Amino acid sequence: MTIKSDLRKETIFTIDGEDSKDFDDAVSIGILENGNFLLGIHIADVSHYVKQGSAMDAEAFARGTSVYLLDQVIPMLPRELSNDLCSLKPGEDRLTLSVDIEIDRQGNTVGHEIYESVICSKARLVYDDVSDMLEEIAPEERVLSGKGLIVGNYEEIENALFTMGDLAAILRANKENRGSVDFDIEETNIILDESGAPVSVSARDRRTANRLIEEFMLTANEVIAEHFRWLEAPFIYRVHERPDSDKIERLKIFLRSFGITLRSSSDKLHPKTLSGMLAEVKGSPYENVINTVTLRSMQKAYYSTSCDGHFGLALDHYCHFTSPIRRYPDLTIHRIIKSVISDGPTSKNFKRFETLVQPAAEQSSAAERKAVDAEREVEKLKKAEYMTAHVGEIFDGIISGITGFGFFVELQNTIEGLVSIEELFDDYYEYIPDMYMLQGTRTGKQYKLGDRVMVIVESVDMDRREINFCLT
């Protein structure tokens, strides 16, 4: 590994959400003489400011992660760092850790270089703007609308974006070929007014630019993990274990209710089997239900000092390197990388980190679970609050869950509510768990996962964050 410090003249920029405040990853692209791509990933060097063993480091360790509660953020680091000194703002010199990755036209990584750098971002681009540009066909409509901020050469940025679009498509096809499981679960976009009241709830799009950045960050994380695995350095990996065979058996039963056969033994399931099944149901009315139930059958990913692979991504090596502003494992990894850059992969150097990586992995895994729970609870609260203004209204939905006490219905805006079995007045319904359905004992009428139904919002229980529906 070498040090290439000054990249300030290069066409490097960020692509984030319109409301983002902390920009910790920037990208660049080039074409080499052999026709291969040279992808540059440039990550904010938070470790330069947050020294190991400092009071700030202790607080970051305790928090483990930033928590995003809709319009509120509980940052892992002081905002003076996350939103300013470490944020890769356009037109501002910033310290970074960079990895240049050479990728051939089949999407294979054929070389890489990791080094410390300083950049000056040429633009702060927005997902929707970039997606609009890359998804448009008419050349005259391929423009950035100006929601972001451009301080560099527009034409160079535009050319880079189209080259990135080409590379992202190749990486995505490569990922699909190896069997990476893409749980295309609809995320929720909740808009709040100035008082914090929800005024809009809708499904959030994962558009071209979002997927582009995802592909690039996944590639960087894999390259970094594999590099340090072969160095046998103390490290923090992101691990996703093979799913439990009992859960896969239950998933098979569930899928059979949709006429889908999962052709694999439950204890030797390959991710490509799942990805193929999810591709088959893409675009169907029950796509989101199957995605959700399949995701619930998976193990939860966690941080570990052992490189045990990532089942969902179908990767042998994976870590989190790209977000040191908001994740403590990334910050720890940056320290290890910089130590190896400066002093080499020596046993003396590695001993400094041997006692640190395990506590960091355990603490960060626990903090992540708490953050996810908090974010879900706030989302449920705001969804319930939003529906208080829609009591008595009729909505179209799909049955997303079946229980002995009724069934859950998910609306097109991702809000979910319960139709109690007590509200089904036309028959006495029995719960048949193996078939994931309720069936009337007299009429034989069935309510199954994926069925479309029309519901009325009957009531909202704000204390329990529950929404109650009844059928029209």
C-alpha positions in Angstrom: 0.0 0.0 0.0 1.2 3.5 -0.8 0.3 7.0 0.1 -1.0 9.3 -2.6 -2.0 12.4 -0.7 -3.3 15.0 -3.1 -6.5 14.3 -5.1 -7.9 17.8 -4.9 -7.9 18.3 -8.6 -9.7 15.1 -9.4 -13.3 14.9 -10.3 -14.6 13.4 -7.0 -18.1 14.0 -5.7 -20.8 12.8 -3.3 -24.3 11.4 -4.0 -26.7 11.4 -1.1 -30.3 12.0 -0.1 -31.6 15.5 -0.4 -31.9 15.9 3.4 -28.5 14.4 4.2 -26.2 16.4 6.5 -23.2 14.2 6.8 -21.3 13.1 3.7 -18.8 10.4 4.5 -18.3 8.8 1.1 -17.3 10.2 -2.3 -16.7 8.5 -5.6 -14.7 8.9 -8.8 -14.3 7.0 -12.0 -11.8 6.5 -14.8 -11.1 4.3 -17.8 -7.7 2.7 -18.0 -5.7 2.1 -21.2 -6.7 -1.6 -21.1 -10.4 -0.6 -21.1 -11.0 -1.5 -17.4 -12.7 0.8 -15.0 -10.9 2.5 -12.2 -13.4 3.1 -9.4 -12.3 5.4 -6.6 -14.0 5.3 -3.2 -13.0 8.1 -0.9 -14.1 7.9 2.8 -13.9 10.6 5.4 -10.8 10.1 7.6 -12.7 10.4 11.0 -9.8 8.6 12.8 -7.6 11.7 12.2 -9.9 13.7 14.6 -11.1 10.9 16.9 -8.0 9.5 18.6 -8.1 6.0 20.0 -8.5 6.1 23.8 -9.8 9.7 23.9 -13.0 10.8 25.7 -14.6 11.3 22.3 -13.6 7.8 21.3 -15.1 6.4 24.5 -18.4 8.1 23.8 -18.4 6.9 20.2 -17.7 3.4 21.4 -20.6 3.6 23.9 -23.0 4.8 21.2 -21.7 2.4 18.6 -23.8 3.9 15.8 -25.8 7.0 14.9 -29.5 6.7 15.3 -31.9 8.1 12.7 -35.3 8.9 14.0 -37.0 10.4 11.0 -36.2 14.1 11.2 -34.0 13.7 14.3 -30.5 12.2 14.4 -28.7 11.1 17.5 -25.1 11.1 16.1 -22.3 8.9 17.1 -19.9 11.8 16.9 -20.3 15.5 17.8 -22.1 17.4 15.0 -19.1 19.7 14.6 -17.3 16.6 13.2 -20.1 14.6 11.5 -21.7 17.6 9.8 -18.6 19.8 9.3 -15.0 18.8 9.7 -15.4 15.2 8.6 -18.2 15.8 6.1 -17.1 15.8 2.5 -18.6 19.1 1.5 -18.2 20.5 -2.0 -15.3 22.9 -2.4 -13.8 22.0 1.0 -10.5 20.2 1.4 -11.0 17.0 3.4 -8.8 14.2 4.7 -9.9 10.8 3.4 -9.0 7.1 3.1 -9.2 6.0 -0.5 -9.3 2.7 -2.3 -8.8 2.6 -6.1 -10.4 -0.6 -7.5 -9.6 -1.8 -11.0 -12.7 -3.7 -12.4 -12.8 -5.4 -15.8 -15.8 -5.3 -18.2 -17.2 -8.5 -16.6 -17.4 -6.9 -13.2 -14.4 -8.7 -11.7 -12.0 -6.9 -9.4 -8.5 -7.4 -10.9 -6.5 -5.0 -8.6 -6.7 -2.4 -5.9 -4.7 0.2 -4.0 -5.5 1.6 -0.5 -4.0 4.9 0.6 -4.5 8.1 2.6 -5.6 11.1 0.6 -6.9 14.6 0.6 -9.8 15.5 -1.7 -11.9 18.5 -2.6 -15.4 17.3 -3.6 -16.5 18.9 -6.9 -20.2 18.4 -6.2 -22.8 17.4 -3.7 -25.3 15.5 -5.8 -28.7 14.2 -4.9 -30.1 10.7 -5.6 -33.2 11.9 -7.4 -31.3 14.3 -9.6 -28.8 11.7 -10.7 -31.5 9.0 -11.1 -33.4 11.5 -13.4 -30.3 12.0 -15.5 -29.4 8.3 -15.8 -32.9 7.1 -16.4 -33.8 9.7 -19.1 -33.4 8.7 -22.8 -33.7 12.2 -24.4 -30.2 13.9 -24.3 -31.8 17.3 -23.8 -33.4 16.1 -20.6 -30.2 14.7 -19.1 -29.6 17.6 -16.7 -29.0 17.9 -13.0 -31.9 20.0 -11.5 -29.8 21.9 -9.0 -31.1 20.4 -5.7 -27.4 19.7 -4.9 -24.4 21.9 -5.3 -21.8 21.7 -8.1 -18.5 23.6 -7.8 -16.5 21.6 -10.4 -16.8 21.2 -14.2 -20.3 20.1 -15.1 -19.4 18.2 -18.2 -16.7 16.2 -16.4 -19.2 15.3 -13.7 -21.9 14.4 -16.2 -19.5 12.1 -18.1 -18.4 10.5 -14.9 -22.0 9.8 -13.9 -22.7 7.9 -17.2 -19.5 5.9 -16.9 -20.5 5.1 -13.3 -23.9 4.0 -14.5 -22.3 1.6 -17.0 -20.1 0.1 -14.2 -23.0 -0.1 -11.7 -25.0 -2.1 -14.3 -22.1 -4.5 -14.8 -21.6 -4.9 -11.0 -25.3 -5.5 -10.5 -25.4 -8.2 -13.2 -22.3 -9.8 -11.7 -23.9 -9.8 -8.2 -27.1 -11.4 -9.6 -25.0 -14.1 -11.3 -23.2 -15.1 -8.1 -26.6 -15.3 -6.3 -26.7 -12.3 -4.0 -30.1 -12.0 -2.4 -31.7 -8.6 -3.0 -34.5 -8.2 -0.4 -36.3 -5.4 -2.3 -38.4 -4.4 0.8 -40.3 -1.2 0.4 -38.9 1.4 2.9 -41.1 4.1 4.2 -40.7 7.8 3.5 -42.4 9.9 6.3 -42.7 13.6 5.8 -43.2 15.7 9.0 -44.3 19.3 9.3 -42.5 21.9 11.5 -44.3 20.7 14.6 -43.2 17.1 14.0 -46.6 15.9 12.8 -46.7 13.4 9.9 -48.2 14.9 6.8 -47.2 12.3 4.2 -46.4 8.5 4.3 -45.3 6.7 1.2 -43.0 4.0 -0.1 -39.5 5.2 -0.7 -38.0 4.5 -4.1 -34.7 2.7 -4.6 -33.8 4.3 -7.8 -30.8 4.1 -10.2 -28.5 6.4 -8.2 -29.3 4.7 -4.9 -28.5 1.3 -6.3 -25.3 2.7 -8.0 -23.9 3.9 -4.7 -24.9 0.6 -3.0 -23.0 -1.3 -5.6 -19.9 0.8 -5.2 -19.9 0.7 -1.4 -20.5 -3.1 -1.4 -17.5 -3.5 -3.8 -15.2 -1.3 -1.5 -16.3 -3.2 1.6 -15.6 -6.6 0.0 -12.1 -5.4 -1.3 -11.1 -4.1 2.1 -12.3 -7.2 3.9 -10.5 -9.6 1.6 -7.3 -7.6 1.7 -7.1 -7.6 5.5 -8.3 -11.2 5.7 -5.2 -12.3 3.7 -3.0 -10.1 5.9 -4.4 -12.0 8.9 -4.7 -8.6 10.7 -7.0 -8.1 13.7 -10.2 -6.8 12.1 -14.0 -6.4 12.3 -16.0 -8.2 9.7 -19.7 -8.1 8.9 -21.0 -11.6 9.1 -24.3 -13.0 7.9 -24.7 -16.7 8.7 -26.6 -19.4 6.7 -30.3 -19.4 7.7 -31.5 -21.9 10.3 -32.8 -25.1 8.6 -36.0 -25.1 10.6 -36.9 -21.6 9.4 -36.2 -22.6 5.8 -38.6 -25.5 6.2 -41.3 -23.1 7.4 -40.4 -20.8 4.5 -40.9 -23.7 2.0 -44.3 -24.4 3.4 -45.2 -20.7 3.2 -44.0 -20.5 -0.4 -46.0 -23.6 -1.4 -49.2 -21.6 -0.6 -48.2 -19.4 -3.5 -47.4 -22.4 -5.8 -43.7 -21.9 -5.4 -41.3 -24.8 -4.7 -37.9 -24.0 -3.2 -35.7 -26.7 -4.7 -33.0 -27.1 -2.1 -32.3 -29.0 1.1 -32.8 -26.7 4.0 -29.4 -27.2 5.6 -27.5 -26.7 2.3 -29.4 -23.7 0.9 -27.4 -21.6 -1.5 -28.2 -17.8 -1.7 -28.7 -18.2 -5.5 -31.7 -20.4 -4.8 -33.4 -17.6 -2.8 -32.4 -14.9 -5.3 -33.8 -16.9 -8.2 -37.1 -17.4 -6.3 -37.3 -13.6 -5.5 -36.6 -12.8 -9.1 -39.6 -15.0 -10.1 -42.0 -13.1 -7.9 -40.8 -9.7 -8.8 -43.6 -7.5 -10.0 -46.3 -9.8 -8.7 -49.0 -8.6 -6.2 -47.4 -10.6 -3.4 -43.8 -9.6 -4.1 -43.4 -7.5 -1.0 -45.1 -10.2 1.3 -42.7 -12.9 0.0 -39.7 -10.6 0.3 -40.7 -9.7 3.9 -41.3 -13.3 5.0 -38.1 -14.5 3.4 -36.1 -11.8 5.1 -37.6 -12.8 8.5 -36.3 -16.4 7.8 -32.8 -15.1 7.6 -30.3 -14.7 10.4 -29.4 -11.2 11.6 -26.1 -9.9 10.4 -23.6 -8.9 13.1 -20.0 -7.8 13.6 -17.3 -10.3 14.3 -13.5 -10.7 14.4 -13.8 -13.8 12.4 -14.3 -13.6 8.6 -17.2 -16.1 8.2 -18.7 -14.6 5.1 -22.0 -12.9 4.2 -24.7 -15.3 3.1 -27.2 -12.7 1.8 -24.5 -11.0 -0.4 -23.0 -14.4 -1.4 -19.6 -13.2 -0.4 -16.8 -14.9 1.5 -15.3 -11.5 2.7 -17.3 -8.5 3.8 -16.9 -5.6 6.3 -18.2 -2.1 7.0 -15.6 0.4 5.9 -17.6 3.2 4.2 -19.4 5.0 7.1 -17.0 5.9 9.9 -19.0 9.0 10.7 -21.9 6.9 11.9 -20.6 3.4 12.7 -17.9 2.5 15.2 -16.6 -0.7 13.4 -15.8 1.5 10.3 -13.8 3.9 12.5 -11.9 1.0 14.1 -11.2 -0.4 10.6 -9.8 2.9 9.5 -7.4 3.0 12.4 -6.1 -0.5 11.5 -5.7 0.5 7.8 -3.8 3.7 8.6 -1.6 1.7 11.0 -0.7 -0.8 8.3 -0.1 2.0 5.8 2.3 3.8 8.1 4.1 0.9 9.9 3.4 -2.2 7.8 1.6 -5.5 8.6 3.9 -6.4 11.5 3.0 -8.6 14.5 3.9 -5.7 16.8 1.5 -3.5 15.0 -1.3 -6.1 15.0 -0.9 -6.6 18.8 -2.2 -3.0 19.3 -5.6 -4.0 17.9 -6.0 -7.6 19.1 -7.6 -6.6 22.4 -9.7 -3.8 20.8 -11.6 -5.5 17.9 -13.6 -8.0 19.9 -15.1 -5.5 22.4 -15.8 -3.1 19.5 -17.6 -5.9 17.5 -19.7 -7.0 20.4 -20.6 -3.4 21.5 -21.4 -2.3 18.0 -23.7 -5.3 17.3 -25.7 -4.6 20.5 -25.9 -0.9 19.8 -27.1 -1.6 16.2 -29.9 -3.8 17.5 -31.0 -1.0 19.9 -30.9 1.6 17.2 -32.9 -0.5 14.8 -35.6 -1.1 17.5 -35.8 2.6 18.3 -36.1 3.6 14.6 -38.9 1.0 14.1 -40.8 2.2 17.2 -40.6 5.9 16.0 -41.8 4.8 12.6 -44.7 2.9 14.1 -45.6 5.9 16.2 -45.7 8.3 13.3 -47.6 5.9 11.1 -50.3 5.5 13.8 -50.4 9.3 14.3 -50.8 9.8 10.6 -53.7 7.4 10.4 -55.6 9.2 13.2 -56.6 11.7 10.5 -57.9 9.0 8.2 -60.3 7.1 10.5 -63.3 6.0 8.5 -61.5 6.2 5.1 -61.3 3.2 2.7 -58.0 1.9 1.5 -56.8 -0.9 -0.9 -54.3 -3.3 0.7 -52.7 -6.7 0.7 -52.8 -9.3 3.5 -49.2 -9.3 4.9 -49.6 -11.5 8.0 -51.9 -14.2 9.3 -52.4 -15.0 13.0 -54.9 -16.8 15.2 -56.5 -13.5 16.1 -56.9 -12.0 12.6 -54.8 -10.8 9.7 -52.6 -7.8 9.0 -53.1 -5.7 5.9 -50.4 -3.5 4.4 -51.5 -0.5 2.4 -49.8 0.9 -0.6 -48.1 3.5 1.5 -46.5 0.7 3.7 -48.7 1.3 6.7 -49.9 -1.9 8.3 -53.0 -2.6 10.4 -55.0 -5.5 11.9 -58.3 -6.9 10.8 -59.4 -8.7 14.0 -61.0 -12.1 13.6 -63.9 -10.8 15.7 -64.6 -8.4 12.8 -65.2 -11.3 10.4 -69.0 -11.7 11.0 -69.9 -13.9 8.0 -68.5 -17.1 9.4 -66.4 -18.7 12.2 -62.8 -18.7 10.9 -60.1 -21.2 11.9 -56.4 -20.4 11.7 -54.4 -22.9 9.6 -50.8 -22.0 10.3 -49.2 -24.4 7.8 -51.2 -22.8 5.0 -50.8 -19.2 6.3 -54.5 -18.6 6.1 -57.9 -18.2 7.9 -60.7 -20.4 6.6 -64.4 -20.3 7.3 -65.8 -23.5 8.8 -69.2 -23.1 7.1 -68.5 -21.3 3.8 -64.9 -22.4 3.3 -64.0 -18.8 2.5 -60.3 -18.2 2.8 -58.1 -15.2 3.7 -54.5 -15.9 2.6 -51.2 -14.0 2.5 -51.0 -11.9 -0.6 -54.8 -11.5 -1.0 -56.0 -8.1 -1.9 -58.7 -6.6 0.3 -60.5 -3.3 0.8 -60.4 -2.0 4.4 -61.8 0.8 6.4 -59.7 2.5 9.1 -61.7 1.6 12.2 -59.6 3.1 15.0 -56.0 3.9 16.1 -54.6 3.1 19.5 -51.7 5.7 19.9 -50.6 4.2 23.3 -50.0 0.8 21.6 -49.1 2.2 18.2 -51.7 0.0 16.7 -54.0 0.6 13.7 -57.2 -1.4 13.4 -59.0 -2.1 10.2 -62.3 -3.7 9.2 -63.3 -5.1 5.8 -65.6 -3.0 3.6 
